Amino acid sequence: MTRLQHFGWFFARGFGPQGWGHPSYEWNYDWTKPRLYQQAARELEQAGLDLVIIEDALSIGFPETIDLRVREAYGGPKHDPLILSPYLLDATEHLGVAPTINAGAYPPYVAARQFATLHHLSDHRLGINVVTDVGSARHLGLPPLAHDAAYDRAEEWLGVIRRLWHSWDDDALIADPRTRRYADGSKIRAFEHEGEYFRVTGPLNAVPFTRGDPAIVSPGGSPRGIAFAGAHSDVQLALAPLDAESVRAYRQKVRQAAIDAGRDPDAIKVLFVFKPEIVASDEEADRVVEASKHPTDAELYRVLAGQSSDLETDLNALSLDEPFDASIFGDHVSLGSIKGLFGKEGVREGVTLRDLITPKTVKGRITDRAGFVGTAEQIADFIEELGDEADNDGLIFSGDLHPVTLHRNLDELVPVLRRRGVLRTEYGDGGIRANLADF
């Protein structure tokens, strides 16, 4: 049964050199200026997407991996997505914008005030993609934390921010010119927070929200990350195999985590990252798939360069054909990224990098459920199937925030999804939370 689903865009390279390494770079946009991103944000809004999530990494890497990360601009340079967000919000009316924020990088009071300001300026369209990267701690003068401890800190950080946001009662703001009374100070609560990671004094010097708090997005797929999402998130940015069984199982884990935290499981939308390759015909799909089956070593190492950036580990220095040992990854490396390298079969011994990387270069037909190459109609069939068979909430497309990339992915697909009743044709009123609400 066809039903509306939620869609977003994951701005995968972050606020960095958009189009680098692709012909679209020759459109001569200046990636350091806002016009490129504003144009792309307007296109996403025209397409009816709920939100754009801006990837980020605070650090340019460890000394031994800096060149690897900047050589092809996989992991740097990156400018601050929070500073870019007002430009995207100003260029649009309905699109939610969720910059990535490291919970250790912004003191809670500063974060609460800045986020509140942007949420008001944008008519309640701000989201926050909360990450727990610990590799950047050295840049911030913070002690390094283990994976789960970083989530503990993020929970305390977010809890304090929410307490600051709600240190004003809903009726504390009066703003009545007749009585010359702007606010009722007796309904603004001071407090002292002394936790394991933060010491904060409230209240917040910002007025309360009228359409709900900024939406919280989280990407973690580890057990601790799922628990965090269940307790706190409005959107779980999910990386998982895109078959009905895997999607159903992943959603159930997130929903159960919400129940365990005392929340309504329908309050969180699980949106899976999806990178289809849309072609004009079955014949073109066959050509694309066949051409991908025999990657050269140079092509494999190019894929490894991107994996190395994500995993903060120089995989290009390793042999393609010797058994690969996952213990090479330090505690700072995301468990979700490691699982992404190993794929559906999970972390295991005895495999080589060639075994792991070759499947990432070989493409498959979406009609065979062997990959994501297909016509717009075939991609839409697959999206409907996930919605019907796995009760999927929706998908997050992924790529540069470049108009060429957006058009390549959406021009043919958006009309098909709308004709089928899968993609919204208009927005409601109420900011990012209205976008994410059940249809």
C-alpha positions, 0 to 999 in steps of 0.5 A: 500500500503506497504511503508517504515517506520521509526524505532528506539529504546527507551533505556527505563531504561536509562544508568542503571542496564540493565537486572536487575530483568530478567534472561538476567542479568545473562549474566554477563555484567557489566552495568557500562562499554561500551561493553554491549551498544556497542554490542547492538548498533551494533545490532540495526544498523544491524537491520536498525533502524534510531536511539536509544534514551537514557532515563534519569532522573537526579534525584534519587528522592525526599527523600520520593521516593528514596527507591522506585526508587532504590529498583528494579532499576526502577528510579535509579541509572542512569549514564550520557547518554551524556557520553555514547553516544560517545561509541555508536557512535564509535561502529557504522557507521549509527545509530543515537544516541540521549541522553536525555538532561534536558534543565535546566542542561547544560548552553547553551554555554557548551551544544552547544559546547559539542553537536557540538563536538559530532556531528562532531566526529560522522559524524553528527549522534547526536540527542538530546532528550530534556526534561523539568524535573523540579523535579531535579532543586533542585540538580542544584541550579535552581528555580523550574518552573511550567510545561509550564514555563519549556517549555518556558525555554527549547525554550529559551535554544534551541534557543540560542544553535541554534544561537551559532551553526549558529554564523559561516556563512556556508562559514566562514570556508576556510581551504585553505593551499595554502593561509594559511587562515583557517577561515574568522573572518568577517563571525563569528558573535558575539552577546549578548543574555539576555533572561528571563532564560539565558545570553549568549555571542557568537560566538561559538568556533566550526566549522559549520556543513555540514550535518545539526544540531543535530536532536531534539527529544521531548517526551511531549504530553501535549498541551505545549509539542505538541506546542514545538515539532511542533516548534522545533523537528525533532522527536516527541516521542509519547505515545498514544493508538495504533489504527488508529484513535488515531494515526491519531489524534495525528499526526494531532495535531503535524503536525498542531503545525508545521504549526502554527509555520511556519514549513513544517509538513513533517519536523517532524516524529511522532514515537509512542512507541511500545512494542510488545510481539512476540510469535512462534504460535497462540497457544502460544499467547493464552496461554500468554494472558490467563495467564495474565488475573488474576493478583495477588495483588503482581503483581499489586504492581510490576507494580505500582512500575514502575508507581511510579518511572515514576510519582515520586509519591509513589503509592504503599502506596495507597489502590488498591480499594479506589477511586484514586484522581489524585490531588495527583500528583504535578506540577512537574509530566509529564502530559503525564505520568499521562495520561499514567496511566489513559489510553485511557479514560483519567483522571477521577474520581471514578476509583481505582488503581486496575481499572487503573493497571489491564488493564496494566497487562492483555495482548491481541492478536494483531489479535483482536487489544486487545493487542500486543501479536502475531507472527512476521507476525501478528505484521508486519500486524499491523505495515503495517495497521498503516502505511496505515490507519493512514499514520503513520511515524513509531514506536519506540520499547522500552526496555533495551539496552541489546542484549537479549532484542533486539534479543527477539524483533527483530530477527523474526520481522526484516526479515518479515518487510524487506521482506514486504518493511517496514524496510530499507535494507540499509542506505543512506549517511548524518548522522541522518538527512538522516536516518529521511528523507522521503524515 
